[in-house]
Amino acid sequence: MKPSIPKGTRDFGPVEMARRNYIFSTIRSVFALYGFSQIETPAMENLSTLMGKYGEEGDKLLFKILNSGDFLRGVDEKLIEERDALHLTSKICEKGLRYDLTVPFARFVVQHRNELQMPFKRFQIQPVWRADRPQKGRYREFYQCDADVVGSDSLVNEIELLQLVDEVFARLGVNIIIKLNNRKVLSGIAEFIGAPDKLIDITVAIDKIDKIGLENVCGELGERGLDCDQIERLKPVIAISGTTAERLDQLESTLAASETAMQGIAELREVISGVEALGLKAILELDVSLARGLNYYTGTIIEVKARDVEIGSITGGGRYDNLTGVFGMPGLSGVGISFGADRIYDVLNALDLYPSEAASGTQVMFVNFGKAETAAAMKMLKQMREAGIRGEIYPDCSKMKKQMGRADALSIPFVAIVGETEMAEGKLTLKNMATGEQQLLTPAEAIEVIGKGNAR
Amino acid sequence: MKPSIPKGTRDFGPVEMARRNYIFSTIRSVFALYGFSQIETPAMENLSTLMGKYGEEGDKLLFKILNSGDFLRGVDEKLIEERDALHLTSKICEKGLRYDLTVPFARFVVQHRNELQMPFKRFQIQPVWRADRPQKGRYREFYQCDADVVGSDSLVNEIELLQLVDEVFARLGVNIIIKLNNRKVLSGIAEFIGAPDKLIDITVAIDKIDKIGLENVCGELGERGLDCDQIERLKPVIAISGTTAERLDQLESTLAASETAMQGIAELREVISGVEALGLKAILELDVSLARGLNYYTGTIIEVKARDVEIGSITGGGRYDNLTGVFGMPGLSGVGISFGADRIYDVLNALDLYPSEAASGTQVMFVNFGKAETAAAMKMLKQMREAGIRGEIYPDCSKMKKQMGRADALSIPFVAIVGETEMAEGKLTLKNMATGEQQLLTPAEAIEVIGKGNAR
């Protein structure tokens, strides 16, 4: 029987790990640069913490952990007799795996409220688990990478987060568009056309304007239950165009009657002018169709797309008003951003954007020529490590071809040879595996050459 | 209802995280320095991979994940009618949380055998889960930190691992004793006294010699079923003393009749002389009573204790002969070491060994004086971040006392003040929170001061 892992999960080998670490450590340093502190929460949460937070579908997608021991003891006989799997679950499972980082974060804030300094700026990089049907690019275990500020209404936080996003992708070398919207503008539009319950239909329709044209969008809106008058009123909103400043002006005059919309536009103006004053490398774009997590966000909505790869959203976030209300601590506003590590990994792979340092593998391998030579080699290796060189010695005195084959297979840039001659002189022969060039060097000289040359 | 987390699990706040990260990143860099590559495996493994690997007790301590959907469908009616929790488990759960890093590593090696370069040197730092009864210092979720070399018999690997252990604790500033033994010596002793099945009893008894004296040890051995003759033969082994070299000599002459013991002693000599030639900061001690994971280790056995804190073993490891046999790939020898992150954390806390950099928190906080000042401050903050300074701006224009209180509570060493005067000059007032000293500086000057001074 060949061993395997559960579907939708992955092993990460050395090369993938080095690349993922490069992404995570880039994000982590920028988080720190912006004053965010890391926290970690347990993989398992009480089901009472998780259930009901992700909708009915989400409850089903939670991985639940069977109680230890005689899990059927004390369970209502009727549930067992009726084979009522759904209700039995809550009796035989008390814990579940975290589904995202937001609910555990909310739980953390409430549980530790007295120890936290508000505004609380936290980041968290941990795996989450969902019993989703696995498919290309969708896994049952994947990492989330979130930063949030809670306890402050100020739009300074939005400006800071946009700068942070800009800096992360600049460091990763990914050209991006940051799309921006505000829930209040969306609510204002729905209010303005007299269809406050049709928010999602409206945004879906607006989103299609470029693809299917105004005529078809209006047709679709009709199918979704908007009347002709409502569609007429919506037309100028759908048709806004031009630069971000022009779009804001058009929205402002069209939606003047909605106070909510005006507030949203004012917020957008403040955020946009704030980041523009500081200079952004990314393209910033107002997108009135942007509505991610509509039920959750109450102000700014942010989405990031890569400009050079077709892959959907690679980062998203926004402002919410009531993170912790469900845990009995109402009125805590916050704004957050979540980096999609798996998609960013795919983007960097597609564009081959990993710097050679991202490999961070072994820099030199000492060949093994037998006992005496190995003892001498290990002393030199020790010296190299003290200088920060990542090195290893082939542990067995195998055939030269086999030993060199390892250095080759692992892309180790240098091989050090300590035979009888070298030993006598206290030197080593350093072979550059890319060029084939060999030099007889002292360990100190070799350290310099290896330190400089990541030949591959 | 105050939210809580499952018993035996922990939240890690910013201060704990910074400290844990310091430990993990120290270990990680040393692993890399010694040529180990990182891998990660999924939190969930198939139960078929995990069951039967940790003994009957271990099977019970596995956290099992309930199958999704109608988990009772197709389950044998008889098991349900009999409320047979034990056998039902395997029908309603296919997956479990990993219990350690060794079994997933073995599974990984077999599954990816064709992609791996032997000897394969991997490290892995991930949480594991055990449904143990939680108690002080024992958690249901904790990190393991393992490095292993598989596919090589050479004792060079042992020497490398001992150096690696030495380097990790030197970097952490912890004085340690490394205790060393060899399973073959233990087997040889048992062989020699004619009680090959009494290995554990013998090691437990030897271990107590310092505490209870030879007389009592022999009494205990009698109770454990050894006869007088066997105890007589064991006495010189129990009584070995002196330096490591002297102990080896005494063992060698006492156990000369056992070939197995002689082989173990030869291995110990090679490992010890190997590390001594390279120089070890730690104290290395031969300990014939050392037997950790006896059923698992087949050669070298390693255990590390802190010299300045009473806390038991903080790192352990050894050589095994058949890591992957259970997955159908026999004869793969390896040697590994596992750092006990939680205990190392406790040791560093007890000795207060965290360097100030381990905090790696925010270095400067800009005060918020309102819109215009904030815009100017954010430009300076941007400049500082470009120079690598970790900084934040108080997002709201709150009372000065409240803002300064935050810097104080978070131990942020510098506060930057940009009021009207400063704005006019393009400067900022930098306050050193430790000394109270204030200076009017250009952003470039402030960068220099902040970069140098981790005042706290």
Boltz contact constraints between the chains, C-beta under 6 A:
constraints:
  - contact:
      token1: [A, 3]
      token2: [B, 49]
      max_distance: 6.0
  - contact:
      token1: [A, 3]
      token2: [B, 107]
      max_distance: 6.0
  - contact:
      token1: [A, 3]
      token2: [B, 110]
      max_distance: 6.0
  - contact:
      token1: [A, 3]
      token2: [B, 111]
      max_distance: 6.0
  - contact:
      token1: [A, 3]
      token2: [B, 327]
      max_distance: 6.0
  - contact:
      token1: [A, 5]
      token2: [B, 42]
      max_distance: 6.0
  - contact:
      token1: [A, 6]
      token2: [B, 44]
      max_distance: 6.0
  - contact:
      token1: [A, 6]
      token2: [B, 46]
      max_distance: 6.0
  - contact:
      token1: [A, 6]
      token2: [B, 95]
      max_distance: 6.0
  - contact:
      token1: [A, 9]
      token2: [B, 42]
      max_distance: 6.0
  - contact:
      token1: [A, 11]
      token2: [B, 41]
      max_distance: 6.0
  - contact:
      token1: [A, 11]
      token2: [B, 108]
      max_distance: 6.0
  - contact:
      token1: [A, 12]
      token2: [B, 40]
      max_distance: 6.0
  - contact:
      token1: [A, 13]
      token2: [B, 39]
      max_distance: 6.0
  - contact:
      token1: [A, 14]
      token2: [B, 37]
      max_distance: 6.0
  - contact:
      token1: [A, 17]
      token2: [B, 38]
      max_distance: 6.0
  - contact:
      token1: [A, 17]
      token2: [B, 39]
      max_distance: 6.0
  - contact:
      token1: [A, 32]
      token2: [B, 390]
      max_distance: 6.0
  - contact:
      token1: [A, 33]
      token2: [B, 385]
      max_distance: 6.0
  - contact:
      token1: [A, 33]
      token2: [B, 390]
      max_distance: 6.0
  - contact:
      token1: [A, 35]
      token2: [B, 362]
      max_distance: 6.0
  - contact:
      token1: [A, 35]
      token2: [B, 392]
      max_distance: 6.0
  - contact:
      token1: [A, 37]
      token2: [B, 14]
      max_distance: 6.0
  - contact:
      token1: [A, 38]
      token2: [B, 17]
      max_distance: 6.0
  - contact:
      token1: [A, 39]
      token2: [B, 13]
      max_distance: 6.0
  - contact:
      token1: [A, 40]
      token2: [B, 12]
      max_distance: 6.0
  - contact:
      token1: [A, 41]
      token2: [B, 11]
      max_distance: 6.0
  - contact:
      token1: [A, 42]
      token2: [B, 5]
      max_distance: 6.0
  - contact:
      token1: [A, 42]
      token2: [B, 9]
      max_distance: 6.0
  - contact:
      token1: [A, 42]
      token2: [B, 141]
      max_distance: 6.0
  - contact:
      token1: [A, 44]
      token2: [B, 6]
      max_distance: 6.0
  - contact:
      token1: [A, 46]
      token2: [B, 6]
      max_distance: 6.0
  - contact:
      token1: [A, 49]
      token2: [B, 3]
      max_distance: 6.0
  - contact:
      token1: [A, 63]
      token2: [B, 65]
      max_distance: 6.0
  - contact:
      token1: [A, 64]
      token2: [B, 66]
      max_distance: 6.0
  - contact:
      token1: [A, 65]
      token2: [B, 63]
      max_distance: 6.0
  - contact:
      token1: [A, 65]
      token2: [B, 65]
      max_distance: 6.0
  - contact:
      token1: [A, 66]
      token2: [B, 64]
      max_distance: 6.0
  - contact:
      token1: [A, 66]
      token2: [B, 66]
      max_distance: 6.0
  - contact:
      token1: [A, 66]
      token2: [B, 93]
      max_distance: 6.0
  - contact:
      token1: [A, 68]
      token2: [B, 131]
      max_distance: 6.0
  - contact:
      token1: [A, 70]
      token2: [B, 85]
      max_distance: 6.0
  - contact:
      token1: [A, 71]
      token2: [B, 85]
      max_distance: 6.0
  - contact:
      token1: [A, 72]
      token2: [B, 83]
      max_distance: 6.0
  - contact:
      token1: [A, 72]
      token2: [B, 85]
      max_distance: 6.0
  - contact:
      token1: [A, 83]
      token2: [B, 72]
      max_distance: 6.0
  - contact:
      token1: [A, 85]
      token2: [B, 70]
      max_distance: 6.0
  - contact:
      token1: [A, 85]
      token2: [B, 71]
      max_distance: 6.0
  - contact:
      token1: [A, 85]
      token2: [B, 72]
      max_distance: 6.0
  - contact:
      token1: [A, 93]
      token2: [B, 66]
      max_distance: 6.0
  - contact:
      token1: [A, 95]
      token2: [B, 6]
      max_distance: 6.0
  - contact:
      token1: [A, 107]
      token2: [B, 3]
      max_distance: 6.0
  - contact:
      token1: [A, 108]
      token2: [B, 11]
      max_distance: 6.0
  - contact:
      token1: [A, 110]
      token2: [B, 3]
      max_distance: 6.0
  - contact:
      token1: [A, 111]
      token2: [B, 3]
      max_distance: 6.0
  - contact:
      token1: [A, 117]
      token2: [B, 406]
      max_distance: 6.0
  - contact:
      token1: [A, 117]
      token2: [B, 409]
      max_distance: 6.0
  - contact:
      token1: [A, 117]
      token2: [B, 410]
      max_distance: 6.0
  - contact:
      token1: [A, 119]
      token2: [B, 395]
      max_distance: 6.0
  - contact:
      token1: [A, 131]
      token2: [B, 68]
      max_distance: 6.0
  - contact:
      token1: [A, 141]
      token2: [B, 42]
      max_distance: 6.0
  - contact:
      token1: [A, 152]
      token2: [B, 395]
      max_distance: 6.0
  - contact:
      token1: [A, 152]
      token2: [B, 396]
      max_distance: 6.0
  - contact:
      token1: [A, 154]
      token2: [B, 395]
      max_distance: 6.0
  - contact:
      token1: [A, 154]
      token2: [B, 396]
      max_distance: 6.0
  - contact:
      token1: [A, 156]
      token2: [B, 395]
      max_distance: 6.0
  - contact:
      token1: [A, 157]
      token2: [B, 395]
      max_distance: 6.0
  - contact:
      token1: [A, 278]
      token2: [B, 382]
      max_distance: 6.0
  - contact:
      token1: [A, 327]
      token2: [B, 3]
      max_distance: 6.0
  - contact:
      token1: [A, 362]
      token2: [B, 35]
      max_distance: 6.0
  - contact:
      token1: [A, 382]
      token2: [B, 278]
      max_distance: 6.0
  - contact:
      token1: [A, 385]
      token2: [B, 33]
      max_distance: 6.0
  - contact:
      token1: [A, 390]
      token2: [B, 32]
      max_distance: 6.0
  - contact:
      token1: [A, 390]
      token2: [B, 33]
      max_distance: 6.0
  - contact:
      token1: [A, 392]
      token2: [B, 35]
      max_distance: 6.0
  - contact:
      token1: [A, 395]
      token2: [B, 119]
      max_distance: 6.0
  - contact:
      token1: [A, 395]
      token2: [B, 152]
      max_distance: 6.0
  - contact:
      token1: [A, 395]
      token2: [B, 154]
      max_distance: 6.0
  - contact:
      token1: [A, 395]
      token2: [B, 156]
      max_distance: 6.0
  - contact:
      token1: [A, 395]
      token2: [B, 157]
      max_distance: 6.0
  - contact:
      token1: [A, 396]
      token2: [B, 152]
      max_distance: 6.0
  - contact:
      token1: [A, 396]
      token2: [B, 154]
      max_distance: 6.0
  - contact:
      token1: [A, 406]
      token2: [B, 117]
      max_distance: 6.0
  - contact:
      token1: [A, 409]
      token2: [B, 117]
      max_distance: 6.0
  - contact:
      token1: [A, 410]
      token2: [B, 117]
      max_distance: 6.0
